[in-house]
Amino acid sequence: MLSTALTHKKQDPQEPQSPFGLSLSKPWCQHPRAFRQAQGERLQHRAFLRERRARSWAWNAFKTLLPIFACVAPWAVRAADDTDRVHAAVDAAIVPLMSAQDIPGMAVAVTVDGRSYVYSYGVASKETKVPVTAGTLFEVGSVSKTFTATLAAYAEATGKLSLDDHPSRYLPWLRGRPIDEATLLHLGTYTAGGLPLQFPDAVVGEAATQAYFRDWTPIARPGSRREYSNPSLGLFGLAAASALNDRFAHAMETTVFRAFGMADSYIHVPDRKMADYAWGYRGAKPVRVNPWTILHRLAPEPR
């Protein structure tokens, strides 16, 4: 039978030892000092056990999360590597191009595996040396036609327009004219019958532009011949805006641009934003490119 005795271990090294360094031989009441010491050591041991359990839990948690860390860390490294590779590839393509073509500034957006990267190069103006930034305004040229088609699609989706309609339904000054044999779909797909790439240089102003369309003679029946044409898409855009009972620039900026969150996109760049405008150059001369010549003819830029 095990005796309930507690004494200090130094009294008899041959006696069995407890985990607290105490022998089990004499009743504890005969050794009050040893008892108090044993109590303190027991409390220390309990604290040690609690700490060991806590460390064990932390270790088990670490072992559980270790595979996750092993997956996430390489991903972060790969993401950084991908960013560096994309940037290097864009630099390799754009920097020599700018040098060869004497391009003062560019903004380049690239999407790779669903991730978007945007890079800025050079200056917006050779005169001011303002660098290209995320807020620089660039003319987008014929990419504008995509937005014009979107405006017409919106007008059709809201029941204001049908692509099978003829342009005179929305532009009465074309009623009875040869161009009115085409539909809006023909105008939007460059198949109205042979409209040219650009207006003749002599056609300037609203009256002259309307007269040009009224007097224009097709060289093919609608739908039979496709020829890329700025006047064709311009007339398509005017009809779409008229169907919405609006001017083209206002309809585009308040309907399409607003719907896509394009708060810094304009048909007519306001004076307050010209400091952010990226100028093109013809030789050493700065020039502006108006993507919709017809719209500026029929709806001049506000002064």
Secondary structure, DSSP 4 states (H G I P E B T S, - for coil): ----EEEEGGG-TTS-B-TTSEEEEEEGGG-HHHHHHHHHHHHHHHHHHHHHHHHHHHHHHHHHHHHHHHHHHHHHHHHHHHHHHHHHHHHHHHHHHHHHHT--EEEEEEEETTEEEEEEEEBS-TTT-PBP-TT-B---GGGHHHHHHHHHHHHHHTTS--TTS-GGGT-GGGTTSGGGGS-HHHHHTT-SS---SS--TT--SHHHHHHHHHH---SS-TTS-----HHHHHHHHHHHHHHTTS-HHHHIIIIIHHHTT-TT--SS--GGGGGGBPPEEETTEEE---S-HHHHHHSPPP-
